[in-house]
């Protein structure tokens, strides 16, 4: 029974090695992909640019409404956390603290905070 298992594993290894060797030998002989000529591009046809623009707008609208952007943000957040957990937590704490102070400032003054560079520099110059 053990011998049959060993023979099967050896046969699988030999087959995998032969397949890998055939890819190495035949791979360079495969035909190269070529770009579609501009004359065959439907967006270059008369009236085609209008249709392509509308299709792109529709795709953007569908992406925005589908929730895929939140999925992409969630996955990128997980990747950020996995690669640098302390940096990710620092970034979240900084953005949370900034949002909290902006909300308090808006509640106390009744004005939205000025986030432009000139607005921040003007406030510092006036206080000196």
PyMOL commands that place a pseudoatom at each C-alpha (Angstrom):
pseudoatom trace, name=CA, resn=UNK, resi=1, chain=A, elem=C, hetatm=0, pos=[0.000, 0.000, 0.000]
pseudoatom trace, name=CA, resn=UNK, resi=2, chain=A, elem=C, hetatm=0, pos=[2.824, 2.397, 0.894]
pseudoatom trace, name=CA, resn=UNK, resi=3, chain=A, elem=C, hetatm=0, pos=[4.636, 1.415, -2.285]
pseudoatom trace, name=CA, resn=UNK, resi=4, chain=A, elem=C, hetatm=0, pos=[1.593, 2.327, -4.421]
pseudoatom trace, name=CA, resn=UNK, resi=5, chain=A, elem=C, hetatm=0, pos=[1.389, 5.715, -2.767]
pseudoatom trace, name=CA, resn=UNK, resi=6, chain=A, elem=C, hetatm=0, pos=[5.099, 6.323, -3.358]
pseudoatom trace, name=CA, resn=UNK, resi=7, chain=A, elem=C, hetatm=0, pos=[4.844, 5.249, -7.010]
pseudoatom trace, name=CA, resn=UNK, resi=8, chain=A, elem=C, hetatm=0, pos=[1.887, 7.613, -7.543]
pseudoatom trace, name=CA, resn=UNK, resi=9, chain=A, elem=C, hetatm=0, pos=[3.789, 10.524, -6.026]
pseudoatom trace, name=CA, resn=UNK, resi=10, chain=A, elem=C, hetatm=0, pos=[6.844, 9.813, -8.159]
pseudoatom trace, name=CA, resn=UNK, resi=11, chain=A, elem=C, hetatm=0, pos=[4.675, 9.578, -11.282]
pseudoatom trace, name=CA, resn=UNK, resi=12, chain=A, elem=C, hetatm=0, pos=[3.000, 12.908, -10.429]
pseudoatom trace, name=CA, resn=UNK, resi=13, chain=A, elem=C, hetatm=0, pos=[6.418, 14.520, -9.926]
pseudoatom trace, name=CA, resn=UNK, resi=14, chain=A, elem=C, hetatm=0, pos=[7.687, 13.192, -13.263]
pseudoatom trace, name=CA, resn=UNK, resi=15, chain=A, elem=C, hetatm=0, pos=[4.560, 14.438, -15.064]
pseudoatom trace, name=CA, resn=UNK, resi=16, chain=A, elem=C, hetatm=0, pos=[4.881, 17.887, -13.433]
pseudoatom trace, name=CA, resn=UNK, resi=17, chain=A, elem=C, hetatm=0, pos=[8.554, 18.070, -14.431]
pseudoatom trace, name=CA, resn=UNK, resi=18, chain=A, elem=C, hetatm=0, pos=[7.750, 17.091, -18.021]
pseudoatom trace, name=CA, resn=UNK, resi=19, chain=A, elem=C, hetatm=0, pos=[4.989, 19.713, -18.181]
pseudoatom trace, name=CA, resn=UNK, resi=20, chain=A, elem=C, hetatm=0, pos=[7.332, 22.408, -16.831]
pseudoatom trace, name=CA, resn=UNK, resi=21, chain=A, elem=C, hetatm=0, pos=[10.023, 21.405, -19.335]
pseudoatom trace, name=CA, resn=UNK, resi=22, chain=A, elem=C, hetatm=0, pos=[7.525, 21.544, -22.210]
pseudoatom trace, name=CA, resn=UNK, resi=23, chain=A, elem=C, hetatm=0, pos=[6.491, 25.066, -21.201]
pseudoatom trace, name=CA, resn=UNK, resi=24, chain=A, elem=C, hetatm=0, pos=[10.117, 26.173, -21.140]
pseudoatom trace, name=CA, resn=UNK, resi=25, chain=A, elem=C, hetatm=0, pos=[10.732, 24.688, -24.592]
pseudoatom trace, name=CA, resn=UNK, resi=26, chain=A, elem=C, hetatm=0, pos=[7.445, 25.657, -26.285]
pseudoatom trace, name=CA, resn=UNK, resi=27, chain=A, elem=C, hetatm=0, pos=[6.893, 28.995, -24.505]
pseudoatom trace, name=CA, resn=UNK, resi=28, chain=A, elem=C, hetatm=0, pos=[9.163, 31.085, -26.738]
pseudoatom trace, name=CA, resn=UNK, resi=29, chain=A, elem=C, hetatm=0, pos=[7.581, 29.557, -29.845]
pseudoatom trace, name=CA, resn=UNK, resi=30, chain=A, elem=C, hetatm=0, pos=[4.092, 30.832, -28.945]
pseudoatom trace, name=CA, resn=UNK, resi=31, chain=A, elem=C, hetatm=0, pos=[2.796, 33.633, -31.192]
pseudoatom trace, name=CA, resn=UNK, resi=32, chain=A, elem=C, hetatm=0, pos=[3.172, 37.135, -29.826]
pseudoatom trace, name=CA, resn=UNK, resi=33, chain=A, elem=C, hetatm=0, pos=[0.084, 39.204, -29.066]
pseudoatom trace, name=CA, resn=UNK, resi=34, chain=A, elem=C, hetatm=0, pos=[-0.288, 42.278, -31.230]
pseudoatom trace, name=CA, resn=UNK, resi=35, chain=A, elem=C, hetatm=0, pos=[-2.204, 45.451, -30.535]
pseudoatom trace, name=CA, resn=UNK, resi=36, chain=A, elem=C, hetatm=0, pos=[-5.432, 46.062, -32.424]
pseudoatom trace, name=CA, resn=UNK, resi=37, chain=A, elem=C, hetatm=0, pos=[-4.899, 48.629, -35.171]
pseudoatom trace, name=CA, resn=UNK, resi=38, chain=A, elem=C, hetatm=0, pos=[-6.594, 52.000, -34.626]
pseudoatom trace, name=CA, resn=UNK, resi=39, chain=A, elem=C, hetatm=0, pos=[-8.730, 51.427, -37.711]
pseudoatom trace, name=CA, resn=UNK, resi=40, chain=A, elem=C, hetatm=0, pos=[-10.451, 48.498, -35.971]
pseudoatom trace, name=CA, resn=UNK, resi=41, chain=A, elem=C, hetatm=0, pos=[-11.022, 50.346, -32.706]
pseudoatom trace, name=CA, resn=UNK, resi=42, chain=A, elem=C, hetatm=0, pos=[-14.792, 51.068, -32.450]
pseudoatom trace, name=CA, resn=UNK, resi=43, chain=A, elem=C, hetatm=0, pos=[-14.122, 54.306, -30.560]
pseudoatom trace, name=CA, resn=UNK, resi=44, chain=A, elem=C, hetatm=0, pos=[-12.374, 55.717, -33.654]
pseudoatom trace, name=CA, resn=UNK, resi=45, chain=A, elem=C, hetatm=0, pos=[-15.359, 55.070, -35.909]
pseudoatom trace, name=CA, resn=UNK, resi=46, chain=A, elem=C, hetatm=0, pos=[-17.713, 57.975, -36.746]
pseudoatom trace, name=CA, resn=UNK, resi=47, chain=A, elem=C, hetatm=0, pos=[-19.849, 58.598, -33.667]
pseudoatom trace, name=CA, resn=UNK, resi=48, chain=A, elem=C, hetatm=0, pos=[-17.917, 55.973, -31.753]
pseudoatom trace, name=CA, resn=UNK, resi=49, chain=A, elem=C, hetatm=0, pos=[-16.240, 58.425, -29.416]
pseudoatom trace, name=CA, resn=UNK, resi=50, chain=A, elem=C, hetatm=0, pos=[-19.663, 59.558, -28.147]
pseudoatom trace, name=CA, resn=UNK, resi=51, chain=A, elem=C, hetatm=0, pos=[-20.680, 55.962, -27.443]
pseudoatom trace, name=CA, resn=UNK, resi=52, chain=A, elem=C, hetatm=0, pos=[-17.364, 55.186, -25.757]
pseudoatom trace, name=CA, resn=UNK, resi=53, chain=A, elem=C, hetatm=0, pos=[-17.612, 58.320, -23.583]
pseudoatom trace, name=CA, resn=UNK, resi=54, chain=A, elem=C, hetatm=0, pos=[-21.150, 57.383, -22.520]
pseudoatom trace, name=CA, resn=UNK, resi=55, chain=A, elem=C, hetatm=0, pos=[-20.039, 53.820, -21.772]
pseudoatom trace, name=CA, resn=UNK, resi=56, chain=A, elem=C, hetatm=0, pos=[-17.202, 55.139, -19.619]
pseudoatom trace, name=CA, resn=UNK, resi=57, chain=A, elem=C, hetatm=0, pos=[-19.562, 57.480, -17.741]
pseudoatom trace, name=CA, resn=UNK, resi=58, chain=A, elem=C, hetatm=0, pos=[-21.937, 54.580, -17.184]
pseudoatom trace, name=CA, resn=UNK, resi=59, chain=A, elem=C, hetatm=0, pos=[-19.130, 52.380, -15.915]
pseudoatom trace, name=CA, resn=UNK, resi=60, chain=A, elem=C, hetatm=0, pos=[-18.016, 55.113, -13.496]
pseudoatom trace, name=CA, resn=UNK, resi=61, chain=A, elem=C, hetatm=0, pos=[-21.594, 55.579, -12.266]
pseudoatom trace, name=CA, resn=UNK, resi=62, chain=A, elem=C, hetatm=0, pos=[-22.038, 51.844, -11.826]
pseudoatom trace, name=CA, resn=UNK, resi=63, chain=A, elem=C, hetatm=0, pos=[-18.759, 51.588, -9.902]
pseudoatom trace, name=CA, resn=UNK, resi=64, chain=A, elem=C, hetatm=0, pos=[-19.799, 54.446, -7.607]
pseudoatom trace, name=CA, resn=UNK, resi=65, chain=A, elem=C, hetatm=0, pos=[-23.254, 52.990, -6.967]
pseudoatom trace, name=CA, resn=UNK, resi=66, chain=A, elem=C, hetatm=0, pos=[-22.203, 49.341, -6.641]
pseudoatom trace, name=CA, resn=UNK, resi=67, chain=A, elem=C, hetatm=0, pos=[-20.242, 49.736, -3.424]
pseudoatom trace, name=CA, resn=UNK, resi=68, chain=A, elem=C, hetatm=0, pos=[-17.102, 48.329, -5.013]
pseudoatom trace, name=CA, resn=UNK, resi=69, chain=A, elem=C, hetatm=0, pos=[-15.186, 51.441, -3.972]
pseudoatom trace, name=CA, resn=UNK, resi=70, chain=A, elem=C, hetatm=0, pos=[-15.883, 50.673, -0.306]
pseudoatom trace, name=CA, resn=UNK, resi=71, chain=A, elem=C, hetatm=0, pos=[-14.730, 47.101, -0.883]
pseudoatom trace, name=CA, resn=UNK, resi=72, chain=A, elem=C, hetatm=0, pos=[-11.510, 48.365, -2.455]
pseudoatom trace, name=CA, resn=UNK, resi=73, chain=A, elem=C, hetatm=0, pos=[-10.966, 50.763, 0.457]
pseudoatom trace, name=CA, resn=UNK, resi=74, chain=A, elem=C, hetatm=0, pos=[-11.592, 47.954, 2.930]
pseudoatom trace, name=CA, resn=UNK, resi=75, chain=A, elem=C, hetatm=0, pos=[-9.134, 45.625, 1.246]
pseudoatom trace, name=CA, resn=UNK, resi=76, chain=A, elem=C, hetatm=0, pos=[-6.493, 48.356, 1.031]
pseudoatom trace, name=CA, resn=UNK, resi=77, chain=A, elem=C, hetatm=0, pos=[-7.047, 49.076, 4.735]
pseudoatom trace, name=CA, resn=UNK, resi=78, chain=A, elem=C, hetatm=0, pos=[-6.478, 45.417, 5.571]
pseudoatom trace, name=CA, resn=UNK, resi=79, chain=A, elem=C, hetatm=0, pos=[-3.305, 45.380, 3.479]
pseudoatom trace, name=CA, resn=UNK, resi=80, chain=A, elem=C, hetatm=0, pos=[-2.079, 48.583, 5.171]
pseudoatom trace, name=CA, resn=UNK, resi=81, chain=A, elem=C, hetatm=0, pos=[-2.742, 47.084, 8.591]
pseudoatom trace, name=CA, resn=UNK, resi=82, chain=A, elem=C, hetatm=0, pos=[-1.059, 43.793, 7.691]
pseudoatom trace, name=CA, resn=UNK, resi=83, chain=A, elem=C, hetatm=0, pos=[2.084, 45.472, 6.377]
pseudoatom trace, name=CA, resn=UNK, resi=84, chain=A, elem=C, hetatm=0, pos=[2.449, 48.136, 9.111]
pseudoatom trace, name=CA, resn=UNK, resi=85, chain=A, elem=C, hetatm=0, pos=[0.013, 47.731, 12.035]
pseudoatom trace, name=CA, resn=UNK, resi=86, chain=A, elem=C, hetatm=0, pos=[1.454, 50.512, 14.198]
pseudoatom trace, name=CA, resn=UNK, resi=87, chain=A, elem=C, hetatm=0, pos=[1.599, 52.988, 11.318]
pseudoatom trace, name=CA, resn=UNK, resi=88, chain=A, elem=C, hetatm=0, pos=[-1.982, 52.127, 10.362]
pseudoatom trace, name=CA, resn=UNK, resi=89, chain=A, elem=C, hetatm=0, pos=[-3.209, 52.713, 13.930]
pseudoatom trace, name=CA, resn=UNK, resi=90, chain=A, elem=C, hetatm=0, pos=[-1.242, 55.973, 14.121]
pseudoatom trace, name=CA, resn=UNK, resi=91, chain=A, elem=C, hetatm=0, pos=[-2.829, 57.197, 10.885]
pseudoatom trace, name=CA, resn=UNK, resi=92, chain=A, elem=C, hetatm=0, pos=[-6.332, 56.312, 12.115]
pseudoatom trace, name=CA, resn=UNK, resi=93, chain=A, elem=C, hetatm=0, pos=[-5.750, 57.995, 15.491]
pseudoatom trace, name=CA, resn=UNK, resi=94, chain=A, elem=C, hetatm=0, pos=[-4.400, 61.141, 13.795]
pseudoatom trace, name=CA, resn=UNK, resi=95, chain=A, elem=C, hetatm=0, pos=[-7.347, 61.397, 11.404]
pseudoatom trace, name=CA, resn=UNK, resi=96, chain=A, elem=C, hetatm=0, pos=[-9.805, 60.736, 14.237]
pseudoatom trace, name=CA, resn=UNK, resi=97, chain=A, elem=C, hetatm=0, pos=[-8.227, 63.356, 16.472]
pseudoatom trace, name=CA, resn=UNK, resi=98, chain=A, elem=C, hetatm=0, pos=[-8.163, 65.895, 13.645]
pseudoatom trace, name=CA, resn=UNK, resi=99, chain=A, elem=C, hetatm=0, pos=[-11.826, 65.227, 12.880]
pseudoatom trace, name=CA, resn=UNK, resi=100, chain=A, elem=C, hetatm=0, pos=[-12.746, 65.577, 16.541]
pseudoatom trace, name=CA, resn=UNK, resi=101, chain=A, elem=C, hetatm=0, pos=[-10.970, 68.944, 16.891]
pseudoatom trace, name=CA, resn=UNK, resi=102, chain=A, elem=C, hetatm=0, pos=[-12.511, 70.205, 13.639]
pseudoatom trace, name=CA, resn=UNK, resi=103, chain=A, elem=C, hetatm=0, pos=[-15.965, 69.236, 14.907]
pseudoatom trace, name=CA, resn=UNK, resi=104, chain=A, elem=C, hetatm=0, pos=[-15.369, 70.942, 18.263]
pseudoatom trace, name=CA, resn=UNK, resi=105, chain=A, elem=C, hetatm=0, pos=[-14.040, 74.065, 16.555]
pseudoatom trace, name=CA, resn=UNK, resi=106, chain=A, elem=C, hetatm=0, pos=[-17.021, 74.165, 14.228]
pseudoatom trace, name=CA, resn=UNK, resi=107, chain=A, elem=C, hetatm=0, pos=[-19.427, 73.725, 17.153]
pseudoatom trace, name=CA, resn=UNK, resi=108, chain=A, elem=C, hetatm=0, pos=[-17.748, 76.476, 19.203]
pseudoatom trace, name=CA, resn=UNK, resi=109, chain=A, elem=C, hetatm=0, pos=[-17.283, 79.053, 16.456]
pseudoatom trace, name=CA, resn=UNK, resi=110, chain=A, elem=C, hetatm=0, pos=[-20.137, 78.142, 14.140]
pseudoatom trace, name=CA, resn=UNK, resi=111, chain=A, elem=C, hetatm=0, pos=[-17.758, 78.253, 11.134]
pseudoatom trace, name=CA, resn=UNK, resi=112, chain=A, elem=C, hetatm=0, pos=[-16.279, 75.458, 9.092]
pseudoatom trace, name=CA, resn=UNK, resi=113, chain=A, elem=C, hetatm=0, pos=[-12.485, 75.216, 9.451]
pseudoatom trace, name=CA, resn=UNK, resi=114, chain=A, elem=C, hetatm=0, pos=[-10.379, 76.704, 6.661]
pseudoatom trace, name=CA, resn=UNK, resi=115, chain=A, elem=C, hetatm=0, pos=[-8.180, 73.882, 5.338]
pseudoatom trace, name=CA, resn=UNK, resi=116, chain=A, elem=C, hetatm=0, pos=[-6.292, 75.937, 2.749]
pseudoatom trace, name=CA, resn=UNK, resi=117, chain=A, elem=C, hetatm=0, pos=[-2.608, 76.703, 3.267]
pseudoatom trace, name=CA, resn=UNK, resi=118, chain=A, elem=C, hetatm=0, pos=[-3.271, 80.458, 3.169]
pseudoatom trace, name=CA, resn=UNK, resi=119, chain=A, elem=C, hetatm=0, pos=[-5.964, 80.208, 5.828]
pseudoatom trace, name=CA, resn=UNK, resi=120, chain=A, elem=C, hetatm=0, pos=[-3.714, 78.313, 8.216]
pseudoatom trace, name=CA, resn=UNK, resi=121, chain=A, elem=C, hetatm=0, pos=[-0.778, 80.661, 7.681]
pseudoatom trace, name=CA, resn=UNK, resi=122, chain=A, elem=C, hetatm=0, pos=[-2.959, 83.797, 7.995]
pseudoatom trace, name=CA, resn=UNK, resi=123, chain=A, elem=C, hetatm=0, pos=[-4.244, 82.707, 11.410]
pseudoatom trace, name=CA, resn=UNK, resi=124, chain=A, elem=C, hetatm=0, pos=[-0.715, 82.226, 12.701]
pseudoatom trace, name=CA, resn=UNK, resi=125, chain=A, elem=C, hetatm=0, pos=[0.461, 85.632, 11.402]
pseudoatom trace, name=CA, resn=UNK, resi=126, chain=A, elem=C, hetatm=0, pos=[-2.486, 87.458, 12.947]
pseudoatom trace, name=CA, resn=UNK, resi=127, chain=A, elem=C, hetatm=0, pos=[-1.885, 85.933, 16.381]
pseudoatom trace, name=CA, resn=UNK, resi=128, chain=A, elem=C, hetatm=0, pos=[1.763, 87.064, 16.562]
for i in range(1, 128): cmd.bond("trace and resi %d" % i, "trace and resi %d" % (i + 1))
show_as sticks, trace
zoom trace
